[in-house]
């Protein structure tokens, strides 16, 4: 498989298990973050690095109503 596709696949899996490392939702699995929190990051700027990539991806997923599909990825 193409390396970039594998990378995206792993990020999707991690959305179900990766805990938010800081802020009001510390410890909450990323997939469970409320949309308004992701919208705030969209306005203010996502963090750098892998966390920022995952939050940006999750924002797009929730924006497009694909959250349930991601929840099924194991």
GUZANU-728929 format. One record per residue: residue number from 1; chain; y, z, x of N, C-alpha, C, O in turn. Coordinates in nm, 2 decimals. Atoms other than C-alpha are relative to their C-alpha. Example, Ala and Ser with C-alpha at 12.3 -4.5 7.8 and 13.67 -1.06 7.14 Angstrom:
GUZANU-728929
num 1&cadena A&nY -0.12&nZ 0.00&nX 0.09&caY -0.45&caZ 0.78&caX 1.23&cY 0.12&cZ 0.00&cX 0.09&oY 0.12&oZ 0.07&oX 0.19 .
num 2&cadena A&nY -0.11&nZ 0.00&nX -0.09&caY -0.11&caZ 0.71&caX 1.37&cY 0.11&cZ 0.08&cX -0.08&oY 0.22&oZ 0.09&oX -0.03 .
END
This chain:
GUZANU-728929
num 1&cadena A&nY -0.12&nZ 0.00&nX 0.08&caY 0.00&caZ 0.00&caX 0.00&cY 0.12&cZ 0.00&cX 0.09&oY 0.12&oZ 0.05&oX 0.20 .
num 2&cadena A&nY -0.13&nZ 0.01&nX -0.07&caY 0.36&caZ -0.06&caX 0.11&cY 0.05&cZ 0.15&cX 0.03&oY 0.05&oZ 0.23&oX -0.07 .
num 3&cadena A&nY -0.04&nZ -0.13&nX -0.03&caY 0.49&caZ 0.25&caX 0.29&cY 0.11&cZ 0.06&cX -0.09&oY 0.11&oZ 0.17&oX -0.12 .
num 4&cadena A&nY -0.11&nZ -0.04&nX 0.09&caY 0.81&caZ 0.27&caX 0.07&cY -0.06&cZ 0.04&cX -0.13&oY -0.01&oZ 0.14&oX -0.19 .
num 5&cadena A&nY 0.06&nZ -0.03&nX 0.12&caY 0.60&caZ 0.27&caX -0.24&cY -0.08&cZ 0.13&cX 0.01&oY -0.07&oZ 0.22&oX -0.08 .
num 6&cadena A&nY 0.07&nZ -0.13&nX -0.02&caY 0.38&caZ 0.55&caX -0.10&cY 0.09&cZ 0.12&cX 0.00&oY 0.07&oZ 0.22&oX -0.05 .
num 7&cadena A&nY -0.10&nZ -0.10&nX -0.01&caY 0.69&caZ 0.75&caX -0.02&cY 0.05&cZ 0.04&cX -0.14&oY 0.07&oZ 0.16&oX -0.17 .
num 8&cadena A&nY -0.05&nZ -0.02&nX 0.14&caY 0.82&caZ 0.71&caX -0.38&cY -0.11&cZ 0.07&cX -0.08&oY -0.08&oZ 0.16&oX -0.16 .
num 9&cadena A&nY 0.11&nZ -0.07&nX 0.08&caY 0.48&caZ 0.81&caX -0.52&cY -0.01&cZ 0.14&cX 0.04&oY -0.03&oZ 0.23&oX -0.05 .
num 10&cadena A&nY 0.01&nZ -0.14&nX -0.05&caY 0.47&caZ 1.13&caX -0.31&cY 0.12&cZ 0.08&cX -0.06&oY 0.11&oZ 0.19&oX -0.10 .
num 11&cadena A&nY -0.12&nZ -0.06&nX 0.06&caY 0.83&caZ 1.21&caX -0.43&cY -0.02&cZ 0.03&cX -0.15&oY 0.01&oZ 0.14&oX -0.19 .
num 12&cadena A&nY 0.03&nZ -0.02&nX 0.14&caY 0.72&caZ 1.17&caX -0.79&cY -0.10&cZ 0.12&cX -0.02&oY -0.08&oZ 0.20&oX -0.11 .
num 13&cadena A&nY 0.09&nZ -0.12&nX 0.01&caY 0.43&caZ 1.41&caX -0.74&cY 0.07&cZ 0.13&cX 0.03&oY 0.04&oZ 0.23&oX -0.04 .
num 14&cadena A&nY -0.07&nZ -0.12&nX -0.04&caY 0.65&caZ 1.66&caX -0.57&cY 0.10&cZ 0.06&cX -0.10&oY 0.12&oZ 0.18&oX -0.11 .
num 15&cadena A&nY -0.09&nZ -0.04&nX 0.10&caY 0.89&caZ 1.67&caX -0.86&cY -0.07&cZ 0.11&cX -0.09&oY 0.00&oZ 0.19&oX -0.15 .
num 16&cadena A&nY 0.07&nZ -0.09&nX 0.08&caY 0.62&caZ 1.86&caX -1.05&cY -0.03&cZ 0.14&cX 0.07&oY -0.06&oZ 0.24&oX 0.00 .
num 17&cadena A&nY 0.04&nZ -0.13&nX -0.07&caY 0.56&caZ 2.13&caX -0.78&cY 0.11&cZ 0.06&cX 0.09&oY 0.11&oZ 0.17&oX 0.12 .
num 18&cadena A&nY -0.10&nZ -0.04&nX -0.10&caY 0.87&caZ 2.15&caX -0.56&cY 0.10&cZ 0.10&cX -0.07&oY 0.16&oZ 0.06&oX -0.17 .
num 19&cadena A&nY -0.10&nZ -0.09&nX 0.06&caY 1.09&caZ 2.46&caX -0.64&cY 0.14&cZ -0.03&cX 0.05&oY 0.16&oZ -0.06&oX 0.16 .
num 20&cadena A&nY -0.14&nZ 0.01&nX -0.04&caY 1.47&caZ 2.44&caX -0.64&cY 0.03&cZ 0.11&cX 0.10&oY 0.00&oZ 0.23&oX 0.07 .
num 21&cadena A&nY -0.01&nZ -0.10&nX -0.10&caY 1.56&caZ 2.62&caX -0.32&cY 0.13&cZ 0.09&cX -0.01&oY 0.14&oZ 0.19&oX 0.07 .
num 22&cadena A&nY -0.13&nZ -0.08&nX 0.01&caY 1.91&caZ 2.75&caX -0.42&cY 0.06&cZ -0.01&cX -0.13&oY 0.02&oZ -0.09&oX -0.22 .
num 23&cadena A&nY -0.09&nZ 0.01&nX 0.13&caY 2.16&caZ 2.81&caX -0.70&cY -0.06&cZ 0.08&cX -0.11&oY -0.15&oZ 0.16&oX -0.10 .
num 24&cadena A&nY 0.04&nZ -0.07&nX 0.12&caY 2.12&caZ 2.93&caX -1.05&cY -0.14&cZ -0.02&cX -0.04&oY -0.20&oZ 0.07&oX -0.10 .
num 25&cadena A&nY 0.14&nZ 0.03&nX 0.04&caY 1.78&caZ 2.77&caX -1.09&cY -0.10&cZ 0.01&cX 0.12&oY -0.20&oZ -0.06&oX 0.13 .
num 26&cadena A&nY 0.08&nZ -0.03&nX -0.12&caY 1.63&caZ 2.90&caX -0.76&cY -0.15&cZ 0.03&cX -0.05&oY -0.16&oZ 0.11&oX -0.14 .
num 27&cadena A&nY 0.14&nZ -0.02&nX 0.03&caY 1.25&caZ 2.88&caX -0.79&cY -0.05&cZ -0.08&cX -0.12&oY -0.18&oZ -0.09&oX -0.14 .
num 28&cadena A&nY 0.05&nZ 0.08&nX 0.11&caY 1.24&caZ 2.65&caX -1.09&cY -0.05&cZ -0.13&cX 0.05&oY 0.01&oZ -0.19&oX 0.14 .
num 29&cadena A&nY 0.06&nZ 0.13&nX -0.04&caY 1.02&caZ 2.34&caX -1.05&cY 0.11&cZ -0.11&cX -0.03&oY 0.17&oZ -0.10&oX -0.14 .
num 30&cadena A&nY -0.10&nZ 0.10&nX 0.02&caY 1.25&caZ 2.04&caX -1.01&cY -0.01&cZ -0.07&cX -0.14&oY 0.09&oZ -0.10&oX -0.20 .
num 31&cadena A&nY 0.02&nZ 0.07&nX 0.12&caY 1.10&caZ 1.86&caX -1.31&cY 0.05&cZ 0.08&cX -0.12&oY 0.08&oZ 0.03&oX -0.23 .
num 32&cadena A&nY -0.04&nZ -0.09&nX 0.11&caY 1.20&caZ 2.16&caX -1.53&cY 0.15&cZ 0.03&cX 0.00&oY 0.20&oZ 0.10&oX -0.08 .
num 33&cadena A&nY -0.14&nZ -0.02&nX 0.00&caY 1.57&caZ 2.15&caX -1.43&cY 0.06&cZ -0.07&cX -0.12&oY 0.02&oZ -0.18&oX -0.15 .
num 34&cadena A&nY -0.07&nZ 0.07&nX 0.11&caY 1.80&caZ 2.08&caX -1.72&cY 0.08&cZ -0.12&cX 0.04&oY 0.14&oZ -0.12&oX 0.15 .
num 35&cadena A&nY -0.08&nZ 0.12&nX -0.02&caY 1.97&caZ 1.75&caX -1.75&cY 0.14&cZ 0.02&cX 0.04&oY 0.20&oZ -0.04&oX 0.13 .
num 36&cadena A&nY -0.14&nZ -0.03&nX -0.03&caY 2.32&caZ 1.90&caX -1.74&cY 0.02&cZ 0.04&cX 0.14&oY 0.12&oZ 0.01&oX 0.20 .
num 37&cadena A&nY 0.00&nZ -0.04&nX -0.14&caY 2.24&caZ 2.05&caX -1.40&cY 0.00&cZ -0.13&cX 0.09&oY 0.07&oZ -0.13&oX 0.19 .
num 38&cadena A&nY 0.01&nZ 0.12&nX -0.08&caY 2.14&caZ 1.71&caX -1.26&cY 0.13&cZ -0.09&cX -0.02&oY 0.17&oZ -0.15&oX 0.07 .
num 39&cadena A&nY -0.12&nZ 0.07&nX 0.02&caY 2.45&caZ 1.55&caX -1.42&cY 0.11&cZ 0.06&cX 0.08&oY 0.20&oZ -0.01&oX 0.13 .
num 40&cadena A&nY -0.10&nZ -0.07&nX -0.08&caY 2.66&caZ 1.81&caX -1.24&cY -0.01&cZ -0.05&cX 0.15&oY 0.09&oZ -0.08&oX 0.21 .
num 41&cadena A&nY 0.02&nZ 0.05&nX -0.13&caY 2.51&caZ 1.70&caX -0.91&cY 0.04&cZ -0.15&cX 0.01&oY 0.10&oZ -0.19&oX 0.11 .
num 42&cadena A&nY -0.04&nZ 0.14&nX 0.00&caY 2.57&caZ 1.33&caX -1.00&cY 0.16&cZ 0.00&cX 0.01&oY 0.21&oZ -0.09&oX 0.08 .
num 43&cadena A&nY -0.14&nZ 0.00&nX -0.01&caY 2.94&caZ 1.42&caX -1.04&cY 0.05&cZ 0.05&cX 0.13&oY 0.15&oZ 0.00&oX 0.19 .
num 44&cadena A&nY -0.05&nZ -0.07&nX -0.12&caY 2.98&caZ 1.65&caX -0.74&cY -0.06&cZ -0.05&cX 0.13&oY -0.01&oZ -0.03&oX 0.24 .
num 45&cadena A&nY 0.07&nZ 0.05&nX -0.12&caY 2.73&caZ 1.49&caX -0.50&cY -0.13&cZ 0.07&cX 0.02&oY -0.14&oZ 0.19&oX 0.01 .
num 46&cadena A&nY 0.13&nZ -0.06&nX -0.02&caY 2.36&caZ 1.54&caX -0.44&cY -0.01&cZ 0.05&cX 0.15&oY 0.06&oZ 0.00&oX 0.23 .
num 47&cadena A&nY 0.02&nZ -0.05&nX -0.13&caY 2.25&caZ 1.74&caX -0.14&cY -0.05&cZ -0.11&cX 0.10&oY -0.11&oZ -0.21&oX 0.05 .
num 48&cadena A&nY 0.06&nZ 0.09&nX -0.10&caY 2.15&caZ 1.56&caX 0.18&cY -0.15&cZ 0.02&cX 0.01&oY -0.20&oZ 0.12&oX -0.04 .
num 49&cadena A&nY 0.14&nZ -0.01&nX -0.03&caY 1.80&caZ 1.49&caX 0.28&cY -0.10&cZ -0.02&cX -0.12&oY -0.06&oZ -0.08&oX -0.22 .
num 50&cadena A&nY 0.11&nZ 0.02&nX 0.09&caY 1.47&caZ 1.50&caX 0.09&cY 0.04&cZ 0.06&cX -0.14&oY 0.01&oZ 0.00&oX -0.24 .
num 51&cadena A&nY -0.04&nZ -0.06&nX 0.13&caY 1.60&caZ 1.74&caX -0.18&cY 0.09&cZ -0.09&cX -0.08&oY 0.08&oZ -0.11&oX -0.20 .
num 52&cadena A&nY -0.10&nZ 0.09&nX 0.06&caY 1.89&caZ 1.51&caX -0.25&cY -0.07&cZ -0.12&cX -0.06&oY -0.04&oZ -0.17&oX -0.17 .
num 53&cadena A&nY 0.08&nZ 0.12&nX 0.05&caY 1.65&caZ 1.21&caX -0.28&cY -0.08&cZ 0.04&cX -0.13&oY -0.08&oZ -0.04&oX -0.23 .
num 54&cadena A&nY 0.08&nZ -0.04&nX 0.11&caY 1.43&caZ 1.40&caX -0.52&cY 0.09&cZ 0.03&cX -0.13&oY 0.05&oZ -0.01&oX -0.24 .
num 55&cadena A&nY -0.09&nZ -0.03&nX 0.11&caY 1.72&caZ 1.53&caX -0.74&cY 0.06&cZ -0.13&cX -0.05&oY 0.08&oZ -0.15&oX -0.17 .
num 56&cadena A&nY -0.05&nZ 0.13&nX 0.04&caY 1.87&caZ 1.18&caX -0.75&cY -0.10&cZ -0.08&cX -0.08&oY -0.07&oZ -0.14&oX -0.18 .
num 57&cadena A&nY 0.11&nZ 0.07&nX 0.07&caY 1.53&caZ 1.03&caX -0.85&cY -0.02&cZ 0.07&cX -0.14&oY -0.04&oZ 0.00&oX -0.24 .
num 58&cadena A&nY 0.02&nZ -0.07&nX 0.13&caY 1.49&caZ 1.30&caX -1.12&cY 0.11&cZ -0.03&cX -0.10&oY 0.09&oZ -0.04&oX -0.21 .
num 59&cadena A&nY -0.12&nZ 0.04&nX 0.08&caY 1.84&caZ 1.23&caX -1.25&cY -0.03&cZ -0.13&cX -0.07&oY -0.01&oZ -0.14&oX -0.19 .
num 60&cadena A&nY 0.03&nZ 0.13&nX 0.05&caY 1.74&caZ 0.87&caX -1.30&cY -0.11&cZ 0.00&cX -0.10&oY -0.11&oZ -0.07&oX -0.21 .
num 61&cadena A&nY 0.12&nZ -0.01&nX 0.09&caY 1.41&caZ 0.96&caX -1.46&cY 0.04&cZ 0.06&cX -0.13&oY 0.00&oZ 0.01&oX -0.24 .
num 62&cadena A&nY -0.04&nZ -0.07&nX 0.12&caY 1.56&caZ 1.20&caX -1.71&cY 0.10&cZ -0.09&cX -0.08&oY 0.10&oZ -0.09&oX -0.20 .
num 63&cadena A&nY -0.10&nZ 0.08&nX 0.06&caY 1.85&caZ 0.96&caX -1.78&cY -0.07&cZ -0.11&cX -0.08&oY -0.02&oZ -0.15&oX -0.19 .
num 64&cadena A&nY 0.08&nZ 0.11&nX 0.07&caY 1.59&caZ 0.69&caX -1.88&cY -0.11&cZ 0.05&cX -0.09&oY -0.19&oZ -0.03&oX -0.13 .
num 65&cadena A&nY 0.10&nZ -0.05&nX 0.09&caY 1.37&caZ 0.92&caX -2.08&cY -0.15&cZ -0.01&cX 0.05&oY -0.24&oZ -0.02&oX -0.03 .
num 66&cadena A&nY 0.13&nZ 0.01&nX -0.06&caY 1.07&caZ 0.90&caX -1.84&cY -0.06&cZ 0.13&cX 0.05&oY -0.16&oZ 0.13&oX 0.12 .
num 67&cadena A&nY 0.05&nZ -0.13&nX -0.05&caY 1.02&caZ 1.27&caX -1.78&cY -0.14&cZ 0.03&cX -0.03&oY -0.22&oZ 0.08&oX 0.05 .
num 68&cadena A&nY 0.14&nZ -0.03&nX 0.04&caY 0.69&caZ 1.29&caX -1.97&cY -0.10&cZ -0.08&cX 0.09&oY -0.21&oZ -0.03&oX 0.12 .
num 69&cadena A&nY 0.09&nZ 0.07&nX -0.09&caY 0.54&caZ 1.02&caX -1.75&cY -0.02&cZ 0.07&cX 0.13&oY -0.13&oZ 0.07&oX 0.19 .
num 70&cadena A&nY 0.00&nZ -0.07&nX -0.12&caY 0.63&caZ 1.21&caX -1.44&cY -0.08&cZ 0.12&cX -0.01&oY -0.16&oZ 0.16&oX 0.09 .
num 71&cadena A&nY 0.08&nZ -0.13&nX 0.02&caY 0.48&caZ 1.53&caX -1.58&cY -0.15&cZ -0.03&cX 0.01&oY -0.23&oZ 0.06&oX 0.05 .
num 72&cadena A&nY 0.15&nZ 0.04&nX 0.00&caY 0.14&caZ 1.34&caX -1.60&cY -0.05&cZ -0.04&cX 0.13&oY -0.17&oZ -0.04&oX 0.15 .
num 73&cadena A&nY 0.04&nZ 0.04&nX -0.13&caY 0.14&caZ 1.24&caX -1.24&cY -0.05&cZ 0.12&cX 0.08&oY 0.02&oZ 0.22&oX 0.09 .
num 74&cadena A&nY 0.06&nZ -0.12&nX -0.07&caY -0.09&caZ 1.47&caX -1.04&cY -0.03&cZ -0.05&cX 0.14&oY -0.08&oZ 0.03&oX 0.22 .
END
